[in-house]
Amino acid sequence: MKPVLVIGGGISGVTTAVEIAEVGKEVILIEKESYLGGNVVKFNNYFPKLCPPTCGLEINFRRIKQNPRIKYYTSTEVQEISGEKGNFKVKLETTPQYVKNNCTACGKCIEVCPEERSDEFNYGYTKTKAIYLPHEMAFPYKFNIDDDFCKKESCNKCVEVCEYEAINLSAKKELTEIEVSSIVTATGWKNYDASKIDNLNYSESKNIITNVEFERFIASNGIGDNKLLRPSDNSEPKRIAFVQCAGSRDENHLPYCSAVCCSASLKHALTIQELYPKSEIKIFYIDMRVAGRNEDFLVKVQNNKNIELVKGKVGKITETESNNVILEAEDILSGKKIKYEAEMAILATGIVPSDINLNLNKDQNHFITDSQKDGIFPVACSRKPMDVSSSVKDATAAAVKAIYN
Ligand SMILES: Cc1cc2nc3c(=O)[nH]c(=O)nc-3n(C[C@H](O)[C@H](O)[C@H](O)COP(=O)(O)OP(=O)(O)OC[C@H]3O[C@@H](n4cnc5c(N)ncnc54)[C@H](O)[C@@H]3O)c2cc1C
């Protein structure tokens, strides 16, 4: 029996792979980043239980480590798929693996590396050396080298200090051909590009950030070391505004609802209140869309005297001389126009499907559709926006479909 291929190693791809392997079938999991875990590893915590990302992912990483039926390739993408259900031929391309699996992440190479790069894990708000640990719970737990910044053999300092001979600066890209019975696409999402929403001025003010950036700002292993520091001057803001549907449910940007942004902003507002109980928060929304257990967040927010929910779409954000931001909206319930000056604004930008350069059926918003040619199954956020618990359920369903394909 040929293995199943799972493309994308976020929570849904990892779950699909583990479920398939644990019923006795071989599975190949590929991930384009150098680590598994997808967007969830970047979060401060995740609802409904507000667990850190380690909870849920770590157990799955252990299940992957312990299961010989799962073969995983990181820094890898699919180049081509041919064949049909039961007998797909797939070409994989792995970017050069300059750091081998025997790396212990001891850190000696970082001490000597002279080059710096901006850290995409923190959306460019911090820097790492050209050789770096992607993040502290990276799986596999090993260093990575940024091709664009490393001077390779002309520097060689990391190679000289590595006691484990784990670095090979002349590594080349690798091509692998595999045969699989079915394919699960678990390629997930990226954040909508906030710079496209002209009226919200994301590109013009440092103190306007997005919801995904906020997760890194507030995470204990993130930008502010568990403090919320506004980018312009590293001060701790006292008045913060959230802008819901930033580009979502808007024909000019994303016509659909991303399903998770309201719950995410409620989670974010409550996190700020926990850290700074005296802070003043306003959440501007069109409709508050929370489902299931996340209703608890809404109730908590409604009962918090320092958080105000304002029903009204923000039309414009401008920056003051002191780098504060002024949000203009109409409070629909009172009919009054509002100008609110905050020290920082957080845009609840929506979910856009990740790019996948393969000839797959997609809907008008580029999500991969269910009506695939036989044997290819889209899962979780690669097919529509959803939260983690729905993604995990979807992943289990996809595992069953792929096994009995
Ligand atoms: C601001 C914000 C906060 C959120 N907070 C929560 C929360 O608190 N609780 C909750 O339940 N949900 C939350 N969500 C939703 C949650 O992020 C998703 O449910 C979850 O990430 C879905 O997992 P996934 O595996 O489908 O996708 P992803 O997490 O996006 O993982 C997809 C993986 O596929 C990889 N990939 C992409 N393209 C390719 C390719 N071509 N080849 C190989 N690999 C590829 C990616 O690198 C990534 O590792 C939040 C979303 C947002 C926007």
The ligand as a MOL file (V3000), in Angstrom:
LIG
                    3D

  0  0  0     0  0            999 V3000
M  V30 BEGIN CTAB
M  V30 COUNTS 53 58 0 0 0
M  V30 BEGIN ATOM
M  V30 1 C -5.1810 36.5680 14.8400 0
M  V30 2 C -5.6320 35.1470 14.8900 0
M  V30 3 C -5.7300 34.5190 16.1150 0
M  V30 4 C -6.2140 33.2250 16.1970 0
M  V30 5 N -6.3590 32.6730 17.4290 0
M  V30 6 C -6.9200 31.4530 17.5200 0
M  V30 7 C -7.1860 30.9100 18.8120 0
M  V30 8 O -6.8960 31.5120 19.8370 0
M  V30 9 N -7.8030 29.6890 18.8590 0
M  V30 10 C -8.1630 28.9950 17.7370 0
M  V30 11 O -8.7510 27.9240 17.8430 0
M  V30 12 N -7.8850 29.4880 16.4940 0
M  V30 13 C -7.2760 30.6860 16.3660 0
M  V30 14 N -6.9970 31.1750 15.1260 0
M  V30 15 C -7.2110 30.2940 13.9470 0
M  V30 16 C -6.0350 29.2910 13.7900 0
M  V30 17 O -4.8680 30.0290 13.4940 0
M  V30 18 C -6.3160 28.2670 12.6860 0
M  V30 19 O -7.4570 27.5250 13.0760 0
M  V30 20 C -5.1640 27.2820 12.4950 0
M  V30 21 O -3.9630 27.9450 12.2400 0
M  V30 22 C -5.4950 26.3340 11.3430 0
M  V30 23 O -4.4490 25.4190 11.1840 0
M  V30 24 P -3.9930 24.9070 9.7430 0
M  V30 25 O -3.0750 23.7600 10.0090 0
M  V30 26 O -5.1630 24.6650 8.8820 0
M  V30 27 O -3.2060 26.1240 9.0770 0
M  V30 28 P -1.8210 26.8110 9.4240 0
M  V30 29 O -1.6660 27.0180 10.8660 0
M  V30 30 O -1.7820 27.9970 8.5420 0
M  V30 31 O -0.7170 25.7520 8.9420 0
M  V30 32 C -0.4910 25.5270 7.5710 0
M  V30 33 C 0.9240 25.0300 7.3590 0
M  V30 34 O 1.1140 24.7050 5.9720 0
M  V30 35 C 2.3650 25.2290 5.5390 0
M  V30 36 N 2.2940 25.4610 4.0990 0
M  V30 37 C 1.6140 26.4360 3.4530 0
M  V30 38 N 1.7540 26.3240 2.1250 0
M  V30 39 C 2.5580 25.2470 1.9330 0
M  V30 40 C 3.0730 24.6230 0.7590 0
M  V30 41 N 2.7740 25.0910 -0.4650 0
M  V30 42 N 3.8630 23.5360 0.9110 0
M  V30 43 C 4.1760 23.0790 2.1560 0
M  V30 44 N 3.7230 23.6380 3.2900 0
M  V30 45 C 2.9060 24.6990 3.1850 0
M  V30 46 C 2.5280 26.4970 6.3470 0
M  V30 47 O 3.8880 26.9020 6.3910 0
M  V30 48 C 1.9800 26.0760 7.7050 0
M  V30 49 O 2.9690 25.4760 8.5010 0
M  V30 50 C -6.5420 32.4910 15.0120 0
M  V30 51 C -6.3830 33.1130 13.7640 0
M  V30 52 C -5.9680 34.4380 13.7090 0
M  V30 53 C -5.8930 35.1300 12.3790 0
M  V30 END ATOM
M  V30 BEGIN BOND
M  V30 1 1 1 2
M  V30 2 1 2 3
M  V30 3 2 2 52
M  V30 4 2 3 4
M  V30 5 1 4 5
M  V30 6 1 4 50
M  V30 7 2 5 6
M  V30 8 1 6 7
M  V30 9 1 6 13
M  V30 10 2 7 8
M  V30 11 1 7 9
M  V30 12 1 9 10
M  V30 13 2 10 11
M  V30 14 1 10 12
M  V30 15 2 12 13
M  V30 16 1 13 14
M  V30 17 1 14 15
M  V30 18 1 14 50
M  V30 19 1 15 16
M  V30 20 1 16 17
M  V30 21 1 16 18
M  V30 22 1 18 19
M  V30 23 1 18 20
M  V30 24 1 20 21
M  V30 25 1 20 22
M  V30 26 1 22 23
M  V30 27 1 23 24
M  V30 28 2 24 25
M  V30 29 1 24 26
M  V30 30 1 24 27
M  V30 31 1 27 28
M  V30 32 2 28 29
M  V30 33 1 28 30
M  V30 34 1 28 31
M  V30 35 1 31 32
M  V30 36 1 32 33
M  V30 37 1 33 34
M  V30 38 1 33 48
M  V30 39 1 34 35
M  V30 40 1 35 36
M  V30 41 1 35 46
M  V30 42 1 36 37
M  V30 43 1 36 45
M  V30 44 2 37 38
M  V30 45 1 38 39
M  V30 46 1 39 40
M  V30 47 2 39 45
M  V30 48 1 40 41
M  V30 49 2 40 42
M  V30 50 1 42 43
M  V30 51 2 43 44
M  V30 52 1 44 45
M  V30 53 1 46 47
M  V30 54 1 46 48
M  V30 55 1 48 49
M  V30 56 2 50 51
M  V30 57 1 51 52
M  V30 58 1 52 53
M  V30 END BOND
M  V30 END CTAB
M  END
